[in-house]
Amino acid sequence: MAEGPSAPAPQAYQPPSVARGPQQRPAAGPPGGPRPPQQPWGYPMPPRESRLTRLRPDPPARVTAPTLWGILATALLSALLLGDGIGLNLMIVAAPAVFAASFAARHAGRRLRPWTLVWAVGGLALLAIPALLDAGWPTFLAIVSALVLTAFALHGGRGWPSMLLGPIGLIDSLGSGTTWVARGLRDRADGSRGRLGPILRTVGVAVLLLVVFGALFAGADAAFADLLGSLTPDVSLSQAPWRLSFLLLGLFGAISLARTAAAPLRWDRVVVRPGRARARLEWALPLVVLNLLFAAFNAVQLAVLFGGYDKVLSETGLTYSEYARQGFWQLLMATLLTLLVIGLALRWAPRSDPRDRALVRAVLGTLCVLTLVVVASALRRMDLYVDAYGLTRLRVSVTAMEIWLGVVLLLIMAAGVFGARFLPRALAVSAATAVLAFGLVSPDALVAERNVERYAELGKIDVRYLEGLSADAVPALDRLPEPQRSCALLDIDARLREDDGSWYATSWSERRARAILAGRALTRSPEACRTPSREEDYDPDGDGDVYGDDDPYDAP
């Protein structure tokens, strides 16, 4: 409202930022030059914040000395220990990397939360698998899962974006983390020019004394030389490129972990908008029809279960192998597609009305229950095949995956009852637990155990397949009679003899296998075990292919 006895003449409207005073006038651009972007009513447009800007936090504080020392120790231990194999050395290398990340997070003011501790303990437990087992495939799954849990621990968050995109943050921290560490090193070098010389001289003298006196004592006593040789890594000039690659891997890996701990990407700021709700008939009718199809299939499965497989096989003319092959992979794919259908239905189904929410729970809950029956049917088919033709690595893997998919369905059903807030973390915990259990079961040992039992019952075994198992299978294969025992253990014994057996790169299974083979020598030569005709070979298909070389469960 105007002040004074009479209102002044009307003037053109000005934005509040201009009317407040001359100090807040917008800067005028040069004549004919570019003007700042304007809104339709003349206001300057605020700078637009990109999605990546929202995800990135403020720059982290300067890197601390403990973090730098942890990164350096990780790089050196990686170069010295990782080149000889995988075993306890993974946990040794991970220790300084975890300390570096912990110091960086504490310096940034981050607090230790319960779920951070859960992910960290889970990752450490998964790294115990390489120290226990010799088999490469459970070890690979455990290492990848440990990296994923480490990303969860560093980033935090509890929603789907944090669970799905968390590992990407480790890759994003590589470039910025290198710059962050380089800047910290430069600042510390400028501030400690007078102290760097004494530190380097002290370290140099200590290393020189260790090398000189260690060499003298090793030459004076053979037992001490053997002990020193087993404790220290074998570093030669021919291994320099290999050691350098592990040095860089440890260096940049530790930098990435520390930079992520200091300033992680904020995946919890990603907003996942729900899909446009569909009409009730549009989404419910297809799912009801799908439920009817599942119910019909499950009814047939129950009839087969109670009527007996022999009757079904006699009517269809199929063998156990053909019946199991015919359906397992299809049922596995049906389970995966069902999870996809449930996810899409949850995105598009309306849930604003209580009746809609009740219908969603009823339809999807019924689908989950029917899918659990499909999972049970798939597992029963695999059990039939294993009883007929033995257990293999791939059969163990797909069975474990099918069991985990059943757990996922149970978690989805629980989320429908108690709420879906816990579902992302619950699925991540279930996956990590499944990988840990898969490793602790020792799949190679389980395969050998089942095949040895089958040989004792039926007298049928494929030694050629068992030769490719790892040292985890040695205790079970050692119970075979000769010559099957020696032929099954020949390749494993040769691999163990080629390995140098470093304490940090040797698993518990390898040490146990060496002790068993040293206590009872093999009695057959490789030439004797490679004869074309062996009575212990069994051909399930009668086509000259031993132990299912055309088996789709064990594709070469």
C-alpha positions in Angstrom: 0.0 0.0 0.0 1.3 3.5 -0.9 2.3 5.9 1.9 1.3 9.7 2.2 -2.0 11.6 1.7 -2.3 10.7 -1.9 -1.3 7.7 -3.9 1.5 8.2 -6.4 1.2 7.6 -10.1 1.2 3.9 -11.0 4.5 2.4 -12.1 5.6 -0.7 -13.8 5.8 -3.8 -11.6 9.2 -4.8 -10.5 10.4 -8.0 -8.9 10.9 -7.9 -5.1 14.6 -8.4 -5.5 14.8 -5.1 -7.4 12.3 -3.1 -5.2 14.3 -3.8 -2.0 17.1 -1.4 -2.8 19.8 -0.5 -5.2 22.3 -3.0 -3.8 20.2 -6.0 -5.0 19.6 -4.9 -8.6 20.4 -7.6 -11.1 23.5 -7.1 -13.1 22.7 -5.8 -16.6 24.5 -7.5 -19.4 26.5 -5.7 -22.0 24.5 -4.1 -24.9 23.8 -6.7 -27.5 25.4 -9.4 -25.3 23.8 -12.5 -23.8 21.2 -12.0 -21.1 20.7 -14.3 -18.1 17.8 -16.7 -18.6 14.4 -15.2 -17.5 11.2 -16.7 -16.3 8.0 -15.7 -18.1 7.4 -12.8 -15.6 10.9 -11.4 -15.7 12.5 -13.1 -12.7 16.0 -14.6 -13.1 15.7 -18.4 -13.3 17.5 -20.2 -10.4 20.4 -22.5 -11.5 19.2 -25.9 -12.2 20.6 -28.7 -10.1 21.4 -31.8 -12.0 20.7 -35.3 -10.7 24.5 -36.0 -10.4 24.9 -32.8 -8.4 22.3 -33.9 -5.9 24.0 -37.2 -5.6 27.5 -35.8 -4.9 28.2 -34.7 -1.4 30.4 -31.8 -0.3 34.2 -32.3 -1.0 35.8 -34.4 1.7 38.2 -33.0 4.2 42.0 -33.3 3.7 43.2 -36.9 3.9 44.8 -37.8 7.2 48.1 -39.5 7.8 46.5 -42.8 9.1 44.5 -43.1 5.9 47.6 -42.5 3.8 49.5 -45.2 5.7 46.6 -47.6 5.3 46.5 -47.1 1.6 50.3 -47.5 1.3 50.2 -50.7 3.4 47.4 -52.1 1.2 49.3 -51.5 -2.0 52.6 -53.1 -0.6 50.8 -56.1 0.8 48.9 -56.6 -2.5 52.2 -56.6 -4.4 53.9 -59.0 -2.0 51.1 -61.5 -1.2 48.5 -61.6 -4.0 50.8 -62.9 -6.7 51.1 -66.4 -5.2 47.5 -67.4 -5.1 44.4 -66.7 -3.0 43.9 -67.7 0.6 44.4 -66.0 3.9 46.2 -63.2 2.0 42.9 -61.6 1.0 42.0 -61.0 4.6 45.5 -59.7 5.3 45.3 -57.2 2.4 41.8 -56.1 3.3 42.8 -55.2 6.9 44.7 -52.0 6.2 42.2 -51.0 3.5 39.4 -51.3 6.1 41.5 -49.2 8.6 42.1 -46.5 6.0 38.4 -46.3 5.2 37.6 -46.2 8.9 39.9 -43.3 9.6 38.6 -41.4 6.6 35.0 -41.9 7.7 35.8 -40.8 11.3 37.7 -37.7 10.1 34.6 -36.9 7.9 32.4 -37.1 11.0 30.5 -40.2 10.0 29.2 -42.5 12.7 29.2 -46.2 12.9 25.6 -47.4 12.4 24.2 -50.9 13.1 23.7 -51.8 9.4 27.2 -50.6 8.6 28.5 -53.1 11.1 26.3 -55.8 9.6 27.6 -55.3 6.1 31.2 -55.1 7.3 31.0 -58.3 9.3 29.3 -60.0 6.4 32.0 -59.0 4.0 34.7 -60.2 6.4 32.9 -63.6 6.8 32.8 -64.0 3.0 36.5 -63.4 2.7 37.0 -66.4 5.0 35.8 -68.7 2.1 39.0 -68.4 0.1 41.0 -69.2 3.2 39.0 -72.3 3.8 38.3 -73.7 0.3 40.3 -74.5 -2.7 37.5 -74.5 -5.3 37.6 -71.4 -7.5 33.9 -70.9 -8.2 32.7 -70.5 -4.5 35.7 -68.3 -4.0 34.8 -66.0 -6.9 31.2 -65.6 -5.6 32.4 -64.9 -2.1 34.9 -62.2 -3.3 32.3 -60.4 -5.5 29.7 -60.6 -2.7 32.2 -59.2 -0.2 32.9 -56.2 -2.5 29.1 -55.5 -2.8 28.7 -55.7 1.0 31.6 -53.3 1.4 29.9 -50.8 -1.0 26.7 -51.1 1.2 28.7 -50.4 4.3 30.4 -47.3 2.9 27.4 -45.8 1.2 24.6 -46.5 3.7 21.0 -46.2 2.6 18.2 -48.7 2.8 16.2 -48.3 -0.4 16.3 -49.9 -3.8 18.7 -47.2 -5.3 21.2 -47.7 -2.5 21.1 -51.5 -2.8 21.2 -51.6 -6.6 23.6 -48.7 -7.3 25.9 -48.8 -4.3 28.7 -50.7 -6.0 28.9 -48.0 -8.7 30.0 -45.5 -6.1 33.3 -47.4 -5.7 34.1 -47.0 -9.3 33.1 -43.3 -9.2 35.5 -42.7 -6.4 38.6 -43.8 -8.3 39.2 -40.6 -10.2 38.2 -38.2 -7.5 40.0 -40.3 -4.8 43.3 -40.2 -6.7 43.1 -36.4 -6.9 42.1 -36.3 -3.2 45.1 -38.4 -2.1 47.6 -36.6 -4.4 46.5 -33.2 -2.9 46.9 -34.6 0.6 50.3 -36.0 -0.1 51.4 -32.6 -1.6 50.1 -30.7 1.4 51.9 -33.0 3.9 55.1 -32.9 1.9 55.1 -29.1 2.0 54.5 -29.1 5.8 57.0 -31.8 6.7 60.1 -31.2 4.5 62.4 -31.3 7.6 61.0 -34.5 9.0 60.8 -36.6 5.8 64.6 -37.2 5.6 65.0 -38.7 9.1 61.9 -41.0 8.5 63.4 -42.3 5.2 66.8 -42.8 6.8 65.3 -44.8 9.7 63.3 -47.0 7.4 66.3 -47.6 5.1 68.5 -48.6 8.0 65.9 -51.0 9.4 65.4 -52.7 6.0 69.2 -53.0 5.5 69.7 -54.6 8.9 66.9 -57.1 8.3 68.2 -58.1 4.9 71.9 -58.5 6.0 71.3 -60.4 9.3 68.4 -62.4 7.8 70.7 -63.6 5.0 73.5 -64.5 7.6 71.1 -66.5 9.8 69.6 -68.2 6.8 73.0 -69.3 5.7 73.9 -70.5 9.2 70.9 -72.7 9.7 68.9 -74.7 7.1 65.8 -74.9 9.4 65.8 -71.1 9.8 66.2 -70.7 6.1 63.2 -72.9 5.4 61.1 -70.9 8.0 62.2 -67.6 6.5 61.5 -68.8 3.0 57.9 -70.0 3.9 57.2 -66.7 5.7 58.5 -64.3 3.1 57.1 -64.0 -0.5 59.2 -65.0 -3.4 60.0 -61.7 -5.2 62.0 -62.1 -8.4 62.6 -59.9 -11.4 60.6 -62.1 -13.7 57.5 -61.4 -11.5 57.9 -57.7 -11.6 55.1 -56.9 -14.1 52.7 -59.3 -12.2 53.6 -57.7 -8.8 53.3 -54.2 -10.2 49.7 -55.0 -11.4 48.8 -56.1 -7.9 50.4 -53.1 -6.4 48.3 -50.8 -8.6 45.2 -52.9 -7.8 45.7 -52.6 -4.1 46.6 -48.9 -4.3 43.6 -47.8 -6.3 41.3 -50.2 -4.5 42.2 -48.7 -1.1 42.0 -45.1 -2.5 38.5 -45.9 -3.8 37.4 -47.3 -0.4 38.8 -44.4 1.6 37.4 -41.7 -0.7 34.0 -43.4 -0.6 34.1 -43.6 3.2 35.0 -39.9 3.4 32.2 -38.6 1.0 30.0 -41.3 -0.5 27.5 -40.7 -3.2 24.0 -40.1 -1.7 22.0 -42.8 -3.5 19.2 -42.3 -0.9 18.5 -39.0 -2.7 17.4 -40.8 -5.8 13.6 -40.6 -6.0 11.8 -43.6 -7.5 8.4 -42.4 -8.6 5.7 -45.0 -8.6 4.2 -46.0 -11.9 0.9 -44.7 -13.1 -1.8 -46.7 -11.5 -3.8 -48.9 -13.9 -7.5 -49.8 -13.7 -8.3 -52.7 -11.5 -9.4 -54.9 -14.4 -6.4 -54.0 -16.4 -3.8 -55.4 -14.0 -5.8 -57.9 -12.0 -7.4 -60.0 -14.8 -4.0 -61.1 -16.3 -2.7 -62.1 -12.9 -5.9 -64.0 -12.1 -5.5 -65.9 -15.3 -1.9 -66.6 -14.5 -2.9 -67.9 -11.1 -5.3 -70.3 -12.7 -2.6 -71.6 -15.0 -0.2 -72.1 -12.1 -2.9 -73.9 -10.1 -3.6 -76.3 -13.0 0.1 -77.0 -13.3 0.5 -77.6 -9.6 -2.5 -79.9 -9.6 -0.8 -82.1 -12.2 2.4 -82.1 -10.1 0.5 -83.2 -7.0 -1.2 -86.0 -9.0 2.2 -87.1 -10.2 3.6 -87.0 -6.7 0.9 -89.1 -5.1 0.4 -91.3 -8.1 4.0 -92.2 -8.4 6.6 -91.3 -11.0 6.9 -94.8 -12.4 3.3 -94.7 -13.6 3.8 -91.3 -15.2 7.0 -92.4 -16.9 5.4 -95.6 -18.2 2.5 -93.6 -19.7 4.7 -90.9 -21.3 7.6 -93.2 -22.3 10.2 -90.9 -20.7 13.2 -91.9 -18.6 14.1 -90.2 -15.4 16.8 -88.2 -17.2 14.3 -87.0 -19.9 11.6 -86.2 -17.3 14.0 -84.1 -15.2 15.6 -82.4 -18.2 12.2 -81.7 -19.7 11.1 -79.4 -16.9 13.8 -78.1 -14.6 15.1 -75.3 -16.7 11.6 -74.3 -17.7 10.5 -74.2 -14.1 13.6 -72.2 -13.1 12.8 -69.6 -15.9 9.1 -69.6 -14.8 10.2 -68.7 -11.2 12.4 -65.8 -12.5 9.7 -64.5 -14.7 7.2 -64.6 -11.9 9.4 -62.3 -9.8 9.5 -59.9 -12.8 5.7 -60.1 -13.0 5.4 -59.3 -9.3 7.6 -56.3 -9.6 5.7 -54.9 -12.5 2.4 -55.5 -10.7 3.6 -53.7 -7.6 4.6 -50.7 -9.7 1.3 -50.4 -11.6 -1.3 -51.7 -9.3 -3.4 -49.0 -7.5 -3.0 -49.0 -3.7 -4.7 -45.8 -2.6 -8.0 -47.5 -1.7 -8.1 -50.2 1.0 -10.0 -52.5 -1.4 -7.3 -52.2 -4.0 -4.6 -53.0 -1.4 -6.5 -56.0 -0.3 -6.9 -57.2 -3.9 -3.1 -56.7 -4.6 -2.2 -58.8 -1.5 -4.7 -61.5 -2.4 -3.7 -61.9 -6.0 0.1 -61.5 -5.6 0.1 -63.6 -2.4 -1.7 -66.4 -4.2 0.8 -66.2 -7.1 3.7 -66.4 -4.6 2.3 -69.5 -3.0 1.7 -71.2 -6.3 5.2 -70.3 -7.4 6.6 -71.9 -4.2 5.0 -75.1 -5.4 6.7 -74.7 -8.7 10.0 -74.3 -6.9 9.4 -77.5 -5.0 8.5 -79.3 -8.2 11.8 -78.1 -9.8 13.8 -79.3 -6.8 12.1 -82.7 -6.9 13.0 -83.1 -10.6 16.6 -82.3 -9.8 16.6 -84.8 -7.0 15.3 -87.5 -9.4 18.1 -86.7 -11.8 20.8 -86.7 -9.1 19.5 -90.1 -7.8 19.8 -91.5 -11.3 23.1 -90.0 -12.5 25.0 -88.5 -9.6 25.8 -85.0 -8.4 27.9 -82.4 -10.3 29.0 -78.8 -9.8 26.4 -77.3 -12.0 23.6 -79.3 -10.5 24.6 -78.1 -7.0 24.7 -74.5 -8.3 21.3 -74.5 -9.9 19.7 -76.3 -6.9 21.2 -73.6 -4.6 19.8 -70.9 -6.8 16.4 -72.4 -6.9 16.3 -72.6 -3.1 17.3 -68.9 -2.8 14.6 -68.0 -5.2 12.1 -69.7 -2.9 13.5 -67.6 0.0 13.0 -64.5 -2.1 9.4 -65.4 -2.6 8.9 -65.9 1.1 10.4 -62.5 1.8 8.1 -60.9 -0.8 5.1 -62.5 1.0 6.4 -61.2 4.3 6.7 -57.8 2.8 3.1 -57.9 1.8 2.1 -58.6 5.4 4.5 -56.4 7.4 5.4 -53.7 4.9 8.1 -53.4 2.2 10.5 -51.1 4.0 12.8 -53.9 5.0 12.6 -55.8 1.7 15.7 -54.3 -0.1 18.0 -55.0 2.9 16.4 -58.4 3.5 17.0 -59.5 -0.1 20.6 -58.3 0.2 21.1 -60.2 3.4 19.6 -63.3 2.0 21.8 -63.2 -1.1 25.0 -62.8 1.0 23.9 -65.5 3.4 23.2 -67.8 0.5 26.7 -67.2 -0.9 28.3 -67.8 2.5 26.3 -71.0 3.1 27.2 -72.2 -0.4 30.8 -71.8 0.3 30.7 -73.3 3.8 28.9 -76.4 2.4 32.0 -76.9 0.2 30.3 -77.9 -3.1 33.2 -79.9 -4.4 33.3 -82.0 -1.2 29.6 -82.5 -1.5 29.8 -83.7 -5.1 32.6 -86.1 -4.2 30.7 -87.4 -1.2 27.5 -88.1 -3.1 29.3 -89.8 -5.9 31.3 -92.0 -3.5 28.1 -93.0 -1.8 26.5 -93.8 -5.1 29.5 -95.9 -6.1 29.2 -97.9 -2.9 25.5 -98.5 -3.6 25.4 -99.0 -7.4 29.0 -99.6 -8.4 28.8 -96.7 -10.9 31.1 -93.7 -11.0 32.7 -91.4 -13.5 36.4 -91.0 -12.4 37.1 -88.7 -15.3 34.7 -86.1 -14.0 36.0 -86.4 -10.4 39.5 -85.8 -11.6 38.6 -82.1 -12.2 37.5 -81.4 -8.7 39.5 -79.3 -6.3 41.4 -80.3 -3.1 38.1 -79.9 -1.2 37.1 -83.3 -2.5 40.2 -85.2 -1.4 38.8 -86.6 2.0 35.8 -88.1 0.2 37.7 -89.4 -2.8 40.3 -91.0 -0.4 37.6 -93.5 0.7 37.3 -95.0 -2.8 38.9 -98.4 -3.4 41.8 -98.8 -5.7 42.3 -98.2 -8.6 39.5 -95.7 -8.6 41.0 -93.8 -5.7 44.4 -93.2 -7.3 42.9 -92.3 -10.7 40.5 -89.8 -9.1 43.3 -88.1 -7.1 46.1 -88.1 -9.7 45.3 -84.6 -11.1 44.6 -83.1 -7.7 47.9 -84.5 -6.4 49.8 -83.0 -9.4 48.3 -79.6 -8.9 49.2 -79.6 -5.2 52.8 -80.6 -6.0 53.1 -77.7 -8.5 52.0 -75.2 -5.9 54.7 -73.7 -3.7 52.4 -73.9 -0.7 53.0 -70.4 0.7 51.3 -70.1 4.1 49.3 -67.0 3.1 48.2 -68.4 -0.3 47.2 -71.9 0.9 43.7 -72.7 2.0 42.8 -75.1 4.8 41.5 -77.6 2.3 44.8 -77.7 0.5 46.8 -78.3 3.7 44.4 -81.1 4.7 44.6 -82.6 1.2 48.4 -82.6 1.3 48.4 -84.4 4.6 46.0 -87.1 3.3 48.0 -87.7 0.2 51.3 -87.8 2.1 49.9 -90.4 4.5 48.7 -92.7 1.7 50.6 -92.7 -1.6 48.9 -93.2 -5.0 49.3 -96.6 -6.5 48.4 -95.9 -10.2 50.3 -94.0 -12.8 48.6 -91.5 -15.2 49.1 -93.9 -18.1 47.3 -96.7 -16.3 44.4 -94.5 -15.5 44.0 -93.2 -19.1 43.1 -96.6 -20.6 40.2 -96.4 -23.1 38.0 -99.1 -21.4 37.2 -98.6 -17.8 34.6 -100.7 -16.0 33.9 -97.9 -13.6 32.6 -95.5 -16.3 28.9 -95.4 -16.7 27.0 -94.2 -19.7 23.5 -93.1 -18.7 22.2 -92.5 -22.2 23.7 -95.6 -23.9 25.2 -93.6 -26.7 28.9 -93.9 -25.8 29.0 -90.5 -24.0 30.3 -91.1 -20.5 28.5 -89.4 -17.7 26.3 -87.1 -19.7 28.8 -85.2 -21.9 25.6 -84.0 -23.6 24.0 -83.2 -20.3 22.5 -79.7 -20.4 23.1 -79.4 -16.7 26.9 -79.8 -17.3 27.5 -78.0 -20.6 31.3 -77.9 -21.3 
